[in-house]
Structure formats: C-alpha cells, structure tokens
Amino acid sequence: MLTLALWISCQGDIALIYSDKNQDSGQDQILMDDQVEDTDSETGVVSPEDPVDPSGVSGYFYLELQQLSCPPCFSESREINVDMGVFFHESISDSHFSGSLSDGECTTNDFLYRPSYNLINHTSSVSVSGAYYDFDLFGSQEFSSNQMYENQYERDSVYTVSTEYGSFDFLSIHGFDFIEPYTMLYVDPSYAFAAPISRGGQNFSWGPSGSNSMFEISLEVFSYDGSQFLGLVTCASQDSGYMNIPSSYLSQFPSGSLAAIILTRHKRDSSLYSPLNSYIETHMRWRVVGTGYIY
C-alpha cells in the first residue's frame, strides 16, 4: 500500500507525464529406479544419469518499472524506479501466480498470495543481459538490483538470466502512450488529486493495448486530508485498453476522499531452467501511479 503525503502550495504548473514509448507445499515426485536423478543437496542442481521430464516450479524472477506521476505526493523523491530480483527454491507443484485475479474479477483485499517453499543456496552469482545492457544482481538466496535506469529498459525484448550453472530467458513488456483520465498524471503537488473518480462507477482507458498481458487497476482511498486509509479496490481484465471499476465497490467511499490510482500491466510466464530440471516463473510489471478524488 502506498503512503500518502499532502502538499499545499499557492502556485505551480500543470504538467503531464507519460511512459517512454521507445512463493513449498508441493507433492514429492516418485521416480522409478531407472529415472533417479543425482541432485546436489545444497544447490539443487540435477545431474541425471537417465533424464526425466522437467516438472514443478523452482524459482521466481521479477522485473518491475514503477512510475509515480507526483513523487512528493507519496513522500518519494524518484519518479521512476526499476527493480528486478530472483530466488530459487525446492521444486513445488504450486505457482507464485495462484492468487492472481482472473479476467473480470475485483477484490477489496490487500493480500499478496505466496506459496510455501524452501529457499536453496543455488548460486553465488546472477546476471541479467539484454541486447545492449548487462546487470548484476546481489544477494545470497534472494538476489535483487535497482541499478537499471528507465532508458536502459529494453521493451518487448528477450533478456537472459545467468547463474553459475545455466540460464533462462524472459520477454520484457512495454508501457503506455496515453492514460485516461489524463488528469491523474498531474505532476505538481499543488495540482495533483484532480482526476474525478465517480462513486457511480469509473471508466479508465489506456494505450497501446491488445497484448497477451493482464491488466489491473487499483484505487487506494484515503480521507480528504490524507491522514486515514479507507480501503481499496483492485480489478483485473485482459489488456483491452478499457476497464470500468463498478459502483458496487466505489460507492462505499465518501465524496471528497483522495485516491492513489494504480494501473499495472502484468506478464506472467515461465521458463525452463535445466540445472534444476524445472521451471522459473517470470513476472513482468509496468506500473503507473497517479492521483484523484472521489465524488
């Protein structure tokens, strides 16, 4: 959940900002004698004498770009942050995406599903490579980095994640050319929270659209002075370029409430990772956070 900071000013400019175009509870697998794999008990690396088909999930990788239209409104200093990370665990039959909203579903819960798993000390080094830039991730069991700049983010491109033992690939995603209502993107605190959000239901639109990604819109609602968190609603759909947040969710909030408006494009996928003879789930997120008010 975002933290809201209110700023009052007597002057300021109106501006618009746009994105640049250019979790172990799994069942143990029973192997026949002629399918037994030799596995390093610490790193999890599989060295099969007679290979078996890959199965299960043994890790999770994420790459997220978040853009705040009004950083001071949320007590932040940076407009754009790019974060990525990865961790490896014993193979599970569950998925890190099991709790994701389905097309047309809404929720008022601020709950992030995380499957049960046991982390492993799989590798001491992780790097991420695109066509033009390479990045090192840091950690031991969980690796992360925030060293990528927005102009280094290669949209809709194949990246390779490399460890001591092998590699897997993922495909990045793109951002937005426009978002409506555009007033949610005002950058100056003195003009922010200008986008009207109707208690009778609110439409949002964006472009480009039509990808095979999922889309979520969240409204985190605060009291008129920003001092109290009142609740949230999140709805999901295909990346169609249009979504309506129903009045059945918005009518609970009093008129004059302030809102953080969060639009997120998700791409959830998996990639075969041979050293663990299983799959790494990959999660791309491109998020824009704007401001508005309930009326």
N, C-alpha and C positions, 0 to 999 in steps of 0.2 A: 504494500500500500504506500502511496506517495504521502509525503508530508507537505502540508500547505503553508505557505508563508504569504502574508498580505503586505503589500507595499502601497502606500498612498503618496501620490505626487500631484503637484499642481500643473505640471507640464510634461510633455513627452510627445514622441512621434508615433504614428501608426505605421507598422510595417508588417509584411507577410513573409513567412519563411517556408520554403519547400525543400523536400529531399532532392539531392542531386540526381539527375537522370542517370548523366554519364558519370532407477530407483530400484534378502533373497528368499523368496518363499516358493521357488520353483521345485518341481519334482525331479528327483535324481533319475538320470537316464541309465537303463540297464543295457550293458553291452554284452554280446556273446564273446566267448573266449577268442574267437578269431577276429574280433573287432576292437580288442583292448588297445587303448592309447596310452603311451608313456607321457606323463604330464609332470612338469616341474611344479612341485607343491607350493613354491613361493611365487613364481612369476606367472603360473598358469599356462605357460607355453606348451603346446601339444606337439609331440613328435611321434606320429602314428607309424606303427610297423605296417599295418594294413589300414589305410584311410577309411574313415566313416564320414557320412554326410554331415556338413556343418549344421548346428542347431542351437537354439537359445540365444539369449542376449547377454553379452559380456562387457558392455560399456556404453557410455553416453557422451556425445560431443555436442556442444552448442556454439553458435556464433550469433551474437545479437548486436544490432545497431539501434540505439535509442536516441531520439532527437526531441529535446524539450523546446517548445516554441518560446517559452518565457522562463528561463532558468531561475531568475531571482524569485519568481512566484513559488518555487518549490525549494528554496534555500540551496540552490545548486549554482555552481559557477560555470560549468561547461554546457554548451548547447548540445554537443554530440558526443556520445560515448560508444565505443565499440569494444565488446567483451567477448572472449572465447575461452573455452575450457573443455577438459576431457577427464574422465576417470574410468578405470577398469575394475571389474568385479567378477566373482564366480558366476558361472552361467546360470541364468534364471529363465523360466518359461513365461514370466510376466513381461510387461512392457512399461517403459517410462512414460508412454503416451496413453496408458489405460484410462486415466482420469480426464482426458481431453474432452471438451464439449463437441458434440456432433452438430451437423448442419441443422440450423433452425432451433437449437437449444439455447436456453438462457438460464442463468443462475444468480443467486444473491449471496453465494458463499465465497469467502475469500480463502479457498482451500486448494493447495497445490498437492496433487497426488504424487506419492513417491513409493515405488515398490520396495520390498525388503531385499537387501543384497549384502554381501560381504565384500568389501574392497580388497584388492590384492596389490602387492608390490610388483607390478608387471614390468615397469620400465623406469629407467632413471632419466630419460630424456624424451621430449616430444617437440616436434616442429611442425609448422603448418606452411605449406608452399602453394602459392598461386602462380600465375604466368609471369608476374613481374616482381612480387614481393615475397619474402620469407620471414617467418616469425617463430620465435622460441617461446614455449610455454614453460612455466616454472611451478614446482611443487614436488611432492613425493608420490602420494597415492592419488591426489587430486591436483591436476595441473591447470593453470589459468594464465591469462595475459590480457592487458588492456592497452597494449602498445600500438595497435593498428589505428591509423588515422582514417577519417572518412574518405579522403581522396586516394587511399590505398586499397579500399574495399572494391574488389573486382566483382561487379554484378553479374549474375547468371553465368558464373564461371566455375569450372572444376578446380577444386583445391585437393591437395594430398596431405594427409596427416601421417607423419612418420614417427616410429618408435625404434628402439634398439632391435626389434625382432621382425618388423614388417611395416605395412602401411595400409590405409584405406582412404577412399575418396568421398567427397561430398560435393553437391552443387549449391552454390550460393543463390540468393534471391535479389530482387530489386525493391526500390522504394516507391515513391509517389510523385506524380507530376502535379496533381491537384487534390484537394480535400474540401468537401463542403459539409457544414458551413465554414467558409474561409475565415470568419471572424474568430474561430477557435485558435487561429495561428498568430494572433497579435503578439508581438514580442515585448512590447514595453509594459511594465507592471501597471502603469497608470491607465492603460487602455485595455489590459487583459480582462478576462472573465466577461467578455462582451457577447459571446455566442449564445443566443437564446435556445434553451432546451425545454420543449413543451412537455408538461405533465400529461398531456393528452396523447403522447407518442411522438417520437422524433426520428426524422429521416437523416441518414448520412450517405454521402456518395464519395467516390474516390476513383482515381485513375493513375496509371493504367490498371486494368483488371483482366480477368479471364485466365489467370494462371491456374495450375493444379494445386495451388496452396489453399489453406483455410484462412479465414479472416475472423478476427474478434474485435468487438468494440466494448470497452468498459467505461462506465461512469462511476467515479468515486466522488461521493457527495458530502459536502461539509456545510456547517451552519453559515449563516450570512456573513459572520465575521471571521470565518476560518478556524475557529477555536475548537470545534467539535466535529468528529467524524460521524456522519449519519447513516452511512451504509453504501452499498454498491450494487451494480447490476452489470453482468457480462453476458453478451450474446454472441453466437458464432454462426457463420454461414460460409458457403463457398465464396471464392474471390470473384463475385459477380459485379462489383462496383457500386452496389446499393445495399443498404440494410436499414430496417426500421426497428427501433427499440420500443416495445409496446407500452401503452399507457398503464397496463396492469402492474408494471414494475416502476414506472416513473411517478405515478400518482401518489405514492407513499411519501414523497419528499415535499416539504413545504416550499411555497414560492419564495424566491429570493435566496435560496440555497446556492452555494458555489459548487462547481463541479470541475474535476480533472477529467478530461476526455482522452481516452487512450485507444488508439487504433493500431492493431498489430496484425501483420501478415505472418503466418506460420507455414513453414515447410517441414514436415516430419517424414523422415525416411530412415533407411538402414543400409549398412554397407558391410559386405563380407570382410572379415578380418581373419586371415588364415592362421596366424600364430596361436589364436585361441580357438580355432575351428568353430567360430560362431559369428554373431553379428554385433556391430556397434550401431546404436541408434543415433541418428544425427538430427539436430533441431536448429533450423534457421529461423530467426525472428527479426523483423524490421518494424520498429515501434515509433509512433509519433504521439507526443503528449501535448494536448492543448488545454484551453480553459473555456469555461462557460458558466451560465447561471440557469437555474430552474425558474420557469414562470408558469 
